Amino acid sequence: MDNEKDPFFTVEELYQKIIQSLRLKVVVKESRYSRKIAKSGKDYGHVQVWGKRETQYLKNLPANKRGEFLKKKLEDDSCCIVLADNLTFLPEIRDEAKRIGVTLFRSGFSRKKCQEKLKKIFASLTSEKKTISGGLLKIFELGVLILGDSGIGKSESALELITRGHRFISDDVVHIKIGPFGKLIGIAPSLSRHIMEIRGLGFINIKKIFGSKSVLSQTKIDLVINLKKWKQGREYDRIGLKFAEDYVILGERIPQINIPVAPGRNIATLIEVACRVHRLRGKGYNASVELTKKLNRALSHN
């Protein structure tokens, strides 16, 4: 897979991609292990996932029909079978797989979960990418995609965050793809890597100014922060009980926090706090919910 234009990958390369994701174990390793599979994010029928239903169906078949069924299922384009739920392959399946050279894998996940994970992995192997306008930084070990209208202060805020020790990936343009195990990866364009545009200063090289530890070429995206211009007369959620809808990129949902921007608000500090709030929510803590519970207890007591 050194050649990005190569439209194929092998079963062995697929196995390397999904070994951790599906927790696979090799049951039968045969000649089709080196077989080439067409890259496709939608069609992964040549990697069959079997579960309890398929296993039970085979058991219920008369002995003289099982071989015919297996031959039909395995001889076409199938290069491997993943057996879900830690089920055990019947001897007939092992024998037929060895005869025609189909690799057998076993996973502890359910059939549905295996199919979901395979779909994401195949999507990542197609190298499908999307380019969006925004900045990307690593803040408190979170990959944070910062969006907002032009001129709202994304670059200036990112620069201040870098001076506070956070790491810079990209300014203005971010390439996004689905990485291993279905995680979204944000990548800095090679042409503008380490470069940021600041009004009044022009283009500056973050790596040259702040050092190599201040930059990354890519990171997993964990959070989207959307900077919105403050509009007079518009009502904003002051308590924090309402969460913004997830931001959807390449079919994947990323948690999103909207921050209204008005003169005098320190955007960099708000972004840092938003990241801390997101981490606490991930641990099950929400200050707004805690305050609401306290008020309810106080009212109930009174």
The 8 nearest C-alpha neighbors of each residue, nearest first, counted from 0:
[[1, 2, 8, 3, 5, 7, 12, 4],
 [2, 0, 3, 5, 4, 8, 7, 6],
 [1, 3, 0, 4, 5, 6, 7, 8],
 [4, 2, 5, 1, 0, 6, 126, 125],
 [5, 3, 2, 6, 0, 1, 7, 126],
 [4, 6, 2, 7, 3, 0, 8, 1],
 [7, 5, 38, 37, 4, 8, 3, 125],
 [8, 6, 37, 36, 38, 5, 35, 9],
 [7, 9, 35, 36, 12, 0, 37, 38],
 [10, 8, 35, 12, 11, 34, 33, 36],
 [9, 11, 13, 32, 12, 33, 34, 14],
 [10, 12, 14, 9, 13, 32, 33, 15],
 [13, 11, 9, 15, 14, 10, 8, 16],
 [14, 12, 10, 16, 11, 15, 9, 17],
 [13, 15, 11, 17, 16, 12, 18, 10],
 [16, 14, 12, 13, 18, 17, 11, 19],
 [17, 15, 13, 14, 18, 12, 179, 120],
 [16, 18, 20, 14, 19, 21, 15, 13],
 [17, 19, 23, 22, 15, 14, 20, 21],
 [20, 18, 22, 17, 21, 23, 16, 15],
 [19, 21, 17, 22, 18, 180, 116, 16],
 [20, 22, 23, 19, 17, 18, 106, 113],
 [23, 21, 19, 18, 20, 106, 24, 107],
 [24, 22, 106, 18, 21, 105, 104, 25],
 [23, 25, 105, 104, 26, 106, 22, 18],
 [24, 26, 104, 27, 103, 28, 105, 23],
 [25, 27, 103, 104, 24, 28, 105, 102],
 [28, 26, 103, 102, 25, 29, 93, 104],
 [29, 27, 102, 25, 103, 26, 32, 30],
 [28, 30, 100, 102, 31, 101, 32, 27],
 [31, 29, 100, 32, 33, 101, 28, 34],
 [30, 32, 34, 33, 100, 101, 29, 78],
 [31, 33, 10, 30, 34, 11, 29, 102],
 [34, 32, 31, 9, 10, 11, 35, 30],
 [33, 35, 31, 9, 32, 10, 36, 78],
 [36, 34, 9, 8, 7, 33, 10, 37],
 [35, 37, 7, 8, 9, 38, 34, 10],
 [38, 36, 7, 6, 39, 8, 35, 9],
 [39, 37, 7, 6, 125, 36, 124, 8],
 [40, 38, 41, 42, 125, 121, 37, 122],
 [39, 41, 122, 121, 125, 42, 118, 38],
 [42, 40, 39, 43, 118, 122, 121, 44],
 [43, 41, 39, 44, 40, 45, 118, 121],
 [42, 44, 45, 46, 41, 39, 121, 118],
 [45, 43, 46, 42, 47, 77, 76, 48],
 [44, 46, 77, 76, 43, 78, 47, 79],
 [47, 45, 44, 79, 43, 80, 77, 78],
 [46, 48, 80, 44, 45, 81, 49, 79],
 [49, 47, 81, 80, 82, 110, 46, 50],
 [48, 50, 82, 53, 83, 81, 47, 110],
 [51, 49, 83, 110, 52, 53, 82, 54],
 [50, 52, 54, 53, 55, 49, 86, 84],
 [51, 53, 55, 50, 54, 56, 49, 57],
 [54, 52, 56, 55, 51, 50, 49, 57],
 [53, 55, 51, 57, 56, 52, 50, 58],
 [56, 54, 58, 52, 57, 53, 51, 59],
 [57, 55, 53, 59, 58, 54, 52, 60],
 [56, 58, 54, 60, 55, 59, 53, 65],
 [59, 57, 55, 56, 60, 54, 61, 65],
 [60, 58, 56, 57, 55, 61, 62, 54],
 [61, 59, 57, 58, 65, 64, 62, 56],
 [62, 60, 64, 63, 59, 65, 58, 57],
 [63, 61, 64, 65, 60, 66, 58, 59],
 [62, 64, 61, 65, 66, 67, 60, 68],
 [65, 63, 61, 67, 62, 66, 60, 68],
 [66, 64, 68, 67, 62, 63, 60, 69],
 [65, 67, 69, 68, 64, 70, 63, 91],
 [66, 68, 70, 64, 65, 69, 71, 63],
 [67, 69, 65, 71, 66, 70, 72, 64],
 [70, 68, 72, 66, 71, 67, 73, 65],
 [69, 71, 67, 73, 68, 72, 74, 66],
 [70, 72, 68, 69, 73, 74, 67, 75],
 [73, 71, 69, 70, 74, 68, 75, 77],
 [74, 72, 70, 77, 71, 75, 69, 76],
 [73, 75, 70, 71, 72, 76, 77, 99],
 [76, 74, 77, 73, 72, 71, 45, 70],
 [77, 75, 45, 78, 74, 73, 44, 46],
 [78, 76, 45, 73, 79, 75, 46, 74],
 [77, 79, 101, 31, 45, 46, 76, 102],
 [80, 78, 102, 101, 46, 103, 77, 47],
 [79, 81, 47, 103, 48, 46, 104, 82],
 [80, 82, 104, 48, 105, 47, 49, 103],
 [83, 81, 105, 49, 50, 48, 106, 104],
 [82, 84, 106, 50, 110, 109, 85, 108],
 [85, 83, 107, 109, 108, 86, 106, 50],
 [86, 84, 107, 106, 83, 105, 87, 82],
 [87, 85, 84, 83, 82, 88, 105, 50],
 [86, 88, 89, 85, 82, 105, 54, 84],
 [87, 89, 92, 90, 86, 93, 82, 54],
 [88, 90, 92, 91, 87, 93, 54, 58],
 [91, 89, 93, 92, 94, 88, 95, 87],
 [90, 92, 94, 89, 93, 95, 66, 65],
 [93, 91, 95, 89, 90, 94, 96, 88],
 [92, 94, 96, 90, 91, 95, 97, 89],
 [93, 95, 91, 97, 92, 96, 90, 98],
 [96, 94, 98, 92, 97, 93, 91, 99],
 [95, 97, 101, 93, 98, 94, 100, 99],
 [98, 96, 100, 94, 95, 99, 93, 29],
 [97, 99, 95, 96, 100, 94, 101, 93],
 [100, 98, 96, 97, 101, 95, 74, 73],
 [99, 101, 29, 30, 97, 31, 96, 98],
 [102, 100, 96, 79, 78, 31, 29, 99],
 [101, 103, 79, 28, 29, 27, 32, 80],
 [102, 104, 27, 80, 26, 79, 25, 81],
 [105, 103, 81, 25, 26, 24, 80, 23],
 [104, 106, 82, 24, 81, 23, 85, 83],
 [107, 105, 83, 23, 85, 108, 22, 21],
 [106, 108, 85, 84, 83, 109, 22, 105],
 [107, 109, 84, 106, 83, 112, 113, 110],
 [110, 108, 84, 112, 83, 111, 113, 107],
 [109, 111, 113, 83, 50, 112, 114, 48],
 [112, 110, 114, 113, 109, 115, 108, 116],
 [113, 111, 115, 109, 114, 110, 108, 116],
 [114, 112, 110, 116, 111, 115, 117, 108],
 [113, 115, 117, 111, 112, 116, 118, 110],
 [116, 114, 112, 118, 113, 117, 111, 119],
 [115, 117, 113, 119, 118, 114, 112, 120],
 [118, 116, 120, 114, 119, 115, 121, 113],
 [117, 119, 115, 121, 116, 120, 114, 122],
 [120, 118, 181, 122, 116, 117, 121, 123],
 [119, 121, 117, 123, 122, 118, 180, 181],
 [122, 120, 40, 124, 118, 123, 119, 117],
 [121, 123, 40, 119, 120, 125, 124, 118],
 [122, 124, 177, 120, 178, 121, 126, 125],
 [125, 123, 121, 126, 122, 120, 38, 40],
 [124, 126, 122, 127, 123, 38, 39, 40],
 [127, 125, 124, 123, 128, 176, 122, 177],
 [126, 128, 125, 176, 123, 122, 129, 177],
 [129, 127, 176, 175, 126, 174, 130, 177],
 [128, 130, 175, 174, 176, 131, 127, 249],
 [129, 131, 174, 173, 175, 128, 172, 132],
 [132, 130, 173, 172, 133, 129, 174, 175],
 [131, 133, 172, 171, 173, 130, 146, 134],
 [134, 132, 171, 146, 172, 145, 131, 173],
 [133, 135, 170, 145, 171, 169, 144, 172],
 [134, 136, 144, 169, 168, 143, 145, 170],
 [137, 135, 167, 143, 168, 166, 142, 138],
 [136, 138, 142, 166, 141, 140, 165, 143],
 [137, 139, 141, 140, 165, 136, 142, 143],
 [138, 140, 141, 137, 274, 165, 275, 271],
 [141, 139, 138, 137, 142, 165, 143, 221],
 [142, 140, 138, 137, 139, 221, 143, 222],
 [141, 143, 220, 137, 221, 219, 218, 136],
 [144, 142, 222, 136, 135, 223, 141, 220],
 [143, 145, 135, 223, 134, 224, 222, 146],
 [146, 144, 224, 134, 133, 225, 223, 135],
 [147, 145, 225, 133, 226, 224, 144, 134],
 [148, 146, 226, 225, 227, 149, 151, 145],
 [147, 149, 151, 150, 227, 146, 226, 228],
 [148, 150, 151, 147, 152, 153, 146, 171],
 [151, 149, 152, 148, 153, 147, 154, 198],
 [150, 152, 149, 148, 153, 147, 228, 226],
 [153, 151, 155, 150, 154, 156, 149, 266],
 [152, 154, 156, 155, 151, 157, 145, 147],
 [155, 153, 157, 156, 152, 158, 197, 170],
 [154, 156, 158, 152, 157, 153, 159, 197],
 [157, 155, 267, 159, 153, 158, 154, 152],
 [156, 158, 154, 160, 155, 159, 153, 161],
 [159, 157, 155, 161, 156, 160, 154, 162],
 [158, 160, 162, 156, 161, 157, 267, 155],
 [159, 161, 157, 163, 158, 162, 165, 267],
 [160, 162, 165, 158, 164, 163, 159, 166],
 [161, 163, 159, 160, 164, 158, 165, 209],
 [164, 162, 160, 161, 165, 159, 158, 166],
 [165, 163, 161, 162, 166, 160, 213, 138],
 [164, 166, 161, 138, 160, 163, 137, 213],
 [167, 165, 213, 137, 214, 136, 161, 164],
 [166, 168, 214, 136, 213, 215, 169, 137],
 [169, 167, 215, 136, 135, 216, 187, 214],
 [168, 170, 187, 135, 134, 167, 173, 172],
 [169, 171, 134, 195, 172, 133, 135, 154],
 [170, 172, 133, 134, 132, 169, 173, 154],
 [173, 171, 132, 133, 170, 131, 169, 134],
 [174, 172, 131, 187, 130, 186, 169, 185],
 [173, 175, 130, 186, 185, 129, 187, 128],
 [176, 174, 185, 129, 128, 184, 130, 186],
 [175, 177, 128, 184, 183, 127, 178, 129],
 [176, 178, 183, 123, 182, 181, 184, 122],
 [177, 179, 182, 123, 181, 183, 184, 176],
 [180, 178, 181, 182, 120, 123, 16, 177],
 [179, 181, 182, 20, 120, 178, 119, 116],
 [180, 182, 119, 179, 178, 177, 120, 183],
 [183, 181, 178, 177, 180, 179, 184, 219],
 [184, 182, 177, 220, 178, 219, 176, 181],
 [183, 185, 219, 176, 175, 218, 178, 220],
 [186, 184, 175, 217, 218, 174, 219, 173],
 [187, 185, 217, 174, 173, 216, 175, 188],
 [186, 188, 169, 192, 216, 173, 168, 217],
 [189, 187, 190, 191, 192, 186, 174, 173],
 [188, 190, 192, 191, 187, 216, 186, 193],
 [191, 189, 188, 192, 187, 194, 193, 172],
 [192, 190, 194, 188, 189, 193, 187, 195],
 [191, 193, 189, 194, 187, 188, 190, 169],
 [194, 192, 205, 204, 206, 191, 195, 214],
 [195, 193, 204, 191, 192, 203, 205, 202],
 [196, 194, 203, 202, 170, 197, 204, 193],
 [195, 197, 202, 201, 203, 198, 194, 154],
 [198, 196, 201, 200, 199, 202, 195, 154],
 [197, 199, 200, 201, 196, 202, 155, 154],
 [198, 200, 201, 197, 196, 202, 203, 155],
 [201, 199, 197, 198, 202, 203, 196, 195],
 [200, 202, 197, 196, 199, 198, 203, 195],
 [203, 201, 196, 195, 197, 194, 200, 204],
 [202, 204, 195, 194, 205, 196, 201, 200],
 [203, 205, 194, 207, 206, 193, 208, 195],
 [206, 204, 208, 193, 207, 209, 194, 203],
 [205, 207, 210, 211, 209, 208, 204, 193],
 [208, 206, 204, 205, 210, 209, 211, 203],
 [207, 209, 205, 206, 210, 204, 203, 211],
 [210, 208, 206, 205, 207, 213, 211, 212],
 [211, 209, 206, 212, 207, 213, 208, 205],
 [210, 212, 206, 213, 214, 209, 207, 215],
 [213, 211, 210, 214, 166, 209, 206, 215],
 [212, 214, 166, 211, 210, 209, 167, 206],
 [215, 213, 167, 166, 212, 211, 168, 206],
 [216, 214, 168, 217, 167, 166, 213, 218],
 [215, 217, 168, 187, 186, 214, 218, 192],
 [218, 216, 186, 185, 215, 168, 187, 184],
 [219, 217, 185, 184, 142, 220, 186, 216],
 [218, 220, 184, 142, 183, 185, 221, 182],
 [221, 219, 142, 183, 184, 222, 143, 185],
 [222, 220, 142, 141, 143, 219, 253, 223],
 [221, 223, 143, 254, 255, 253, 220, 144],
 [224, 222, 255, 144, 143, 145, 254, 225],
 [225, 223, 145, 256, 255, 257, 146, 144],
 [224, 226, 146, 257, 147, 145, 258, 256],
 [227, 225, 147, 258, 259, 257, 146, 260],
 [226, 228, 259, 260, 258, 147, 225, 229],
 [229, 227, 260, 259, 230, 261, 226, 151],
 [228, 230, 259, 260, 261, 227, 231, 233],
 [231, 229, 233, 228, 232, 259, 261, 234],
 [230, 232, 233, 229, 234, 228, 261, 235],
 [231, 233, 230, 234, 229, 235, 228, 259],
 [234, 232, 231, 230, 235, 229, 236, 259],
 [235, 233, 232, 236, 231, 237, 230, 229],
 [234, 236, 237, 233, 259, 238, 229, 232],
 [235, 237, 238, 239, 234, 241, 240, 242],
 [238, 236, 239, 235, 240, 234, 241, 287],
 [239, 237, 236, 240, 287, 241, 288, 235],
 [238, 240, 241, 287, 237, 236, 242, 286],
 [241, 239, 238, 287, 242, 288, 236, 237],
 [242, 240, 239, 243, 236, 238, 244, 237],
 [243, 241, 244, 240, 239, 256, 255, 245],
 [244, 242, 256, 255, 245, 241, 257, 254],
 [243, 245, 242, 246, 255, 254, 256, 253],
 [246, 244, 254, 255, 253, 252, 247, 243],
 [245, 247, 253, 252, 255, 254, 244, 248],
 [246, 248, 252, 251, 250, 245, 253, 249],
 [247, 249, 251, 250, 252, 246, 253, 129],
 [250, 248, 251, 247, 129, 177, 176, 128],
 [249, 251, 248, 247, 252, 177, 119, 246],
 [250, 252, 248, 247, 249, 253, 183, 246],
 [253, 251, 247, 246, 245, 248, 250, 254],
 [252, 254, 246, 245, 222, 247, 255, 221],
 [255, 253, 245, 222, 223, 246, 252, 256],
 [254, 256, 223, 245, 224, 246, 243, 222],
 [255, 257, 224, 243, 225, 223, 258, 254],
 [256, 258, 225, 224, 226, 259, 255, 243],
 [257, 259, 226, 227, 225, 260, 256, 224],
 [260, 258, 227, 229, 228, 226, 261, 257],
 [261, 259, 228, 229, 227, 258, 226, 264],
 [260, 262, 229, 264, 263, 228, 259, 230],
 [263, 261, 264, 260, 265, 229, 228, 266],
 [262, 264, 261, 265, 260, 266, 229, 259],
 [265, 263, 262, 266, 261, 260, 269, 268],
 [266, 264, 268, 267, 269, 263, 156, 262],
 [265, 267, 269, 268, 264, 156, 270, 260],
 [268, 266, 156, 270, 269, 265, 160, 271],
 [269, 267, 271, 270, 266, 265, 272, 160],
 [268, 270, 266, 272, 267, 271, 273, 265],
 [269, 271, 273, 267, 268, 272, 266, 274],
 [272, 270, 268, 274, 273, 269, 267, 275],
 [271, 273, 275, 269, 274, 270, 276, 268],
 [274, 272, 270, 276, 271, 275, 269, 277],
 [275, 273, 277, 271, 272, 276, 270, 278],
 [274, 276, 272, 278, 277, 273, 279, 271],
 [275, 277, 273, 279, 274, 278, 272, 280],
 [278, 276, 274, 280, 275, 279, 273, 281],
 [279, 277, 281, 275, 280, 276, 274, 282],
 [278, 280, 282, 276, 281, 284, 277, 275],
 [281, 279, 283, 284, 277, 282, 278, 285],
 [280, 282, 278, 279, 283, 277, 284, 276],
 [281, 283, 279, 280, 284, 278, 277, 285],
 [282, 284, 280, 281, 279, 285, 278, 277],
 [285, 283, 280, 279, 282, 286, 281, 289],
 [284, 286, 288, 287, 280, 289, 283, 279],
 [285, 287, 289, 288, 290, 284, 239, 291],
 [288, 286, 290, 289, 285, 239, 238, 240],
 [287, 289, 291, 285, 290, 286, 292, 240],
 [290, 288, 286, 292, 287, 291, 285, 293],
 [291, 289, 293, 287, 292, 288, 286, 294],
 [290, 292, 288, 294, 293, 289, 295, 287],
 [291, 293, 295, 289, 290, 294, 296, 288],
 [292, 294, 290, 296, 291, 295, 297, 289],
 [295, 293, 297, 291, 296, 292, 298, 290],
 [294, 296, 292, 298, 297, 293, 299, 291],
 [297, 295, 299, 293, 294, 298, 300, 292],
 [296, 298, 294, 300, 295, 299, 293, 301],
 [299, 297, 301, 295, 300, 296, 294, 293],
 [298, 300, 296, 297, 301, 295, 294, 293],
 [301, 299, 297, 298, 296, 295, 294, 293],
 [300, 298, 299, 297, 296, 295, 294, 293]]
